Amino acid sequence: MHEFGVAASVLETVDTRAAGRRVSAVRLHVGALQRLDRAVFDQAFAMIADGGVAQGAEVDVVEVAVEVRCRDCAAGATADQLITTCPACAGHDLDLLHGDDLVLESITLTYQEVG
């Protein structure tokens, strides 16, 4: 399950940044290409965070659309799935600008030691 790996990775970074302080909220930017099942991710996050600094933390996930730019005609396009053909010139030489993102945007701390 991809979601458990993502949750573990996010929590590892959160634990490091929190440095023992309680985490009340986490905000992530997740690209549409990550295909993150939110219900499974929330369950995984809660399970892995149990007993740690992020136990009970609110998780806000902002989905980032797929965005490409054509190398042939410089047209841009966005969608909620992979774009393989330029809608302007039908070219296939595209640069992926966004959509595979996984960014920990912010962590809200309560400045209360865990324990």
Residue frames relative to the residue before (quaternion, step in Angstrom):
aa qw qx qy qz dx dy dz
M 1.0000 0.0000 0.0000 0.0000 0.00 0.00 0.00
H 0.4521 -0.7240 0.4788 0.2055 3.51 -0.57 1.27
E 0.6432 0.5667 -0.3186 0.4044 3.58 0.98 -0.88
F 0.6369 0.5203 -0.3370 0.4584 3.61 1.03 -0.70
G 0.6392 0.5176 -0.3191 0.4708 3.59 1.03 -0.73
V 0.6493 0.5009 -0.3117 0.4800 3.56 0.98 -0.84
A 0.6574 0.5090 -0.3116 0.4601 3.59 0.90 -0.90
A 0.6571 0.5058 -0.3118 0.4639 3.60 0.93 -0.85
S 0.6548 0.5117 -0.3086 0.4627 3.58 0.96 -0.84
V 0.6529 0.5042 -0.3066 0.4748 3.57 0.94 -0.91
L 0.6924 0.4855 -0.2860 0.4506 3.58 0.85 -0.94
E 0.5893 0.5543 -0.3733 0.4540 3.59 1.07 -0.59
T 0.6767 0.4744 -0.2836 0.4864 3.58 0.93 -0.90
V 0.6345 0.5289 -0.3274 0.4587 3.59 0.97 -0.86
D 0.6512 0.5211 -0.3161 0.4522 3.61 0.89 -0.89
T 0.6576 0.5098 -0.3070 0.4620 3.56 0.95 -0.87
R 0.7090 0.4654 -0.2622 0.4604 3.58 0.83 -0.99
A 0.6560 0.5317 -0.3180 0.4311 3.58 1.02 -0.75
A 0.1368 -0.8413 0.5120 0.1067 3.60 1.16 -0.56
G 0.7857 -0.3548 0.1706 0.4771 3.56 0.83 1.03
R 0.5925 0.5573 -0.3779 0.4422 3.60 1.23 -0.12
R 0.5648 -0.6151 0.4405 0.3294 3.56 -1.13 0.70
V 0.2459 -0.7530 0.5984 0.1205 3.58 -1.01 0.93
S 0.1819 -0.8085 0.5521 0.0922 3.58 -0.74 1.04
A 0.8108 0.0270 -0.0077 0.5846 3.59 1.16 -0.46
V 0.1264 -0.7530 0.6438 0.0510 3.52 -1.28 0.67
R 0.0984 -0.7845 0.6100 0.0538 3.58 -0.98 0.84
L 0.0866 -0.8061 0.5854 -0.0096 3.55 -0.80 1.14
H 0.2166 -0.6918 0.6649 0.1803 3.53 -1.30 0.52
V 0.0136 -0.8103 0.5831 -0.0569 3.55 -0.60 1.18
G 0.4045 -0.7324 0.5019 0.2191 3.54 -0.72 1.10
A 0.6149 -0.5801 0.4008 0.3532 3.55 -1.14 0.73
L 0.6378 0.5454 -0.3294 0.4328 3.59 1.10 -0.64
Q 0.5387 0.6097 -0.4044 0.4178 3.59 1.22 -0.23
R 0.1844 -0.8277 0.5079 0.1515 3.58 1.25 -0.47
L 0.1746 0.8178 -0.5211 0.1710 3.55 0.94 0.96
D 0.2760 -0.7297 0.6038 0.1636 3.57 -0.72 1.08
R 0.3887 -0.7824 0.4377 0.2126 3.54 -0.26 1.30
A 0.6519 0.5163 -0.3289 0.4474 3.61 0.91 -0.82
V 0.6666 0.4831 -0.2948 0.4852 3.58 0.96 -0.88
F 0.6391 0.5244 -0.3264 0.4583 3.60 0.97 -0.84
D 0.6557 0.5154 -0.3171 0.4514 3.60 0.87 -0.94
Q 0.6546 0.5051 -0.3054 0.4724 3.57 0.98 -0.85
A 0.6589 0.5052 -0.3026 0.4680 3.58 0.94 -0.90
F 0.6436 0.5269 -0.3190 0.4542 3.58 0.92 -0.91
A 0.6770 0.4926 -0.2917 0.4626 3.58 0.86 -0.98
M 0.6600 0.5146 -0.3085 0.4521 3.57 0.96 -0.86
I 0.7130 0.4462 -0.2590 0.4747 3.58 0.85 -0.96
A 0.6765 0.5019 -0.2894 0.4546 3.61 1.08 -0.72
D 0.4653 0.7100 -0.4323 0.3042 3.59 1.21 -0.43
G 0.8272 0.1872 -0.1753 0.5000 3.54 -0.75 1.11
G 0.6717 0.4905 -0.2919 0.4722 3.59 1.26 -0.12
V 0.7667 -0.3865 0.2645 0.4391 3.55 -1.33 -0.11
A 0.7341 0.4031 -0.2297 0.4958 3.62 1.15 -0.53
Q 0.3092 0.7536 -0.5239 0.2489 3.59 1.20 0.33
G 0.8363 0.1643 -0.1479 0.5017 3.56 -0.82 1.04
A 0.4266 0.7181 -0.4605 0.3005 3.59 1.24 0.04
E 0.4451 -0.6525 0.5441 0.2830 3.55 -1.13 0.70
V 0.1522 -0.7867 0.5938 0.0732 3.58 -0.91 0.90
D 0.1072 -0.7784 0.6183 0.0177 3.54 -0.70 1.17
V 0.0773 -0.7985 0.5969 0.0099 3.58 -0.65 1.14
V 0.1423 -0.7653 0.6253 0.0547 3.55 -0.77 1.12
E 0.2665 -0.7722 0.5543 0.1593 3.59 -0.61 1.11
V 0.2416 -0.7652 0.5884 0.0990 3.53 -0.91 1.06
A 0.4142 -0.7240 0.4992 0.2345 3.57 -0.74 1.07
V 0.5466 -0.5636 0.4990 0.3670 3.53 -1.31 0.37
E 0.0114 0.7844 -0.6193 0.0339 3.56 -0.91 0.96
V 0.0262 -0.7976 0.6019 -0.0279 3.55 -0.85 1.04
R 0.1604 -0.7350 0.6451 0.1334 3.52 -1.36 0.35
C 0.4102 -0.7190 0.5169 0.2183 3.53 -0.93 1.00
R 0.4022 -0.7206 0.5180 0.2249 3.56 -0.90 0.96
D 0.6437 0.5400 -0.3199 0.4378 3.58 1.18 -0.51
C 0.8390 0.1431 -0.0443 0.5231 3.60 0.76 -1.01
A 0.4422 -0.7300 0.4115 0.3198 3.62 1.35 -0.03
A 0.4067 0.6935 -0.4958 0.3283 3.61 1.19 0.28
G 0.2651 -0.7502 0.5849 0.1576 3.53 -1.19 0.63
A 0.0375 -0.7853 0.6176 0.0221 3.54 -1.24 0.47
T 0.1327 -0.7706 0.6179 0.0826 3.56 -1.22 0.60
A 0.0803 0.7756 -0.6220 0.0713 3.55 -1.21 0.61
D 0.5129 -0.6298 0.4777 0.3349 3.56 -1.30 0.05
Q 0.7283 0.2923 -0.2188 0.5799 3.57 1.32 0.25
L 0.7205 -0.4440 0.3095 0.4336 3.56 -1.29 0.22
I 0.1965 -0.7524 0.6209 0.0988 3.56 -1.00 0.93
T 0.0918 -0.8328 0.5456 0.0181 3.57 -0.64 1.09
T 0.7530 0.2778 -0.1652 0.5731 3.58 1.28 -0.25
C 0.4648 -0.6722 0.5016 0.2838 3.57 -0.90 0.92
P 0.4052 -0.7300 0.4920 0.2467 3.60 -0.76 0.99
A 0.6576 0.5252 -0.3123 0.4406 3.62 1.19 -0.40
C 0.8399 0.1392 -0.0352 0.5235 3.60 0.82 -0.98
A 0.4362 -0.7181 0.4243 0.3377 3.59 1.35 -0.04
G 0.3825 0.7244 -0.4812 0.3120 3.58 1.23 0.42
H 0.3400 -0.7522 0.5340 0.1830 3.54 -1.28 0.40
D 0.5507 0.5970 -0.3979 0.4267 3.60 1.26 0.10
L 0.1541 0.8255 -0.5122 0.1803 3.55 0.30 1.34
D 0.2876 -0.7077 0.6167 0.1903 3.53 -1.20 0.67
L 0.3208 -0.7215 0.5815 0.1958 3.56 -0.89 0.96
L 0.1858 -0.8097 0.5514 0.0765 3.58 -0.54 1.19
H 0.7853 -0.0374 0.0653 0.6146 3.57 1.03 -0.84
G 0.5324 0.6491 -0.4620 0.2860 3.52 -1.29 0.34
D 0.7254 0.3295 -0.2409 0.5542 3.56 1.22 -0.35
D 0.3122 0.8018 -0.4519 0.2354 3.56 1.35 0.33
L 0.0766 0.7152 -0.6947 -0.0061 3.50 -1.35 0.47
V 0.1349 0.8168 -0.5325 0.1765 3.53 0.01 1.36
L 0.2910 -0.7041 0.6217 0.1816 3.54 -0.94 0.96
E 0.2151 -0.8319 0.5019 0.0985 3.56 -0.12 1.30
S 0.8156 -0.1273 0.1107 0.5534 3.58 0.84 -0.90
I 0.1783 -0.7231 0.6581 0.1111 3.47 -1.37 0.47
T 0.1938 -0.7665 0.6016 0.1142 3.57 -0.87 0.96
L 0.1630 -0.8042 0.5693 0.0500 3.55 -0.68 1.16
T 0.3478 -0.7290 0.5473 0.2191 3.56 -1.18 0.53
Y 0.3526 -0.7677 0.4570 0.2784 3.58 1.35 -0.09
Q 0.4863 0.5902 -0.4532 0.4579 3.49 1.05 0.94
E 0.4452 -0.6927 0.4999 0.2684 3.57 -0.78 1.02
V 0.4065 -0.6857 0.5492 0.2508 3.54 -1.10 0.77
G 0.5922 0.6110 -0.4047 0.3349 3.54 -0.99 0.73
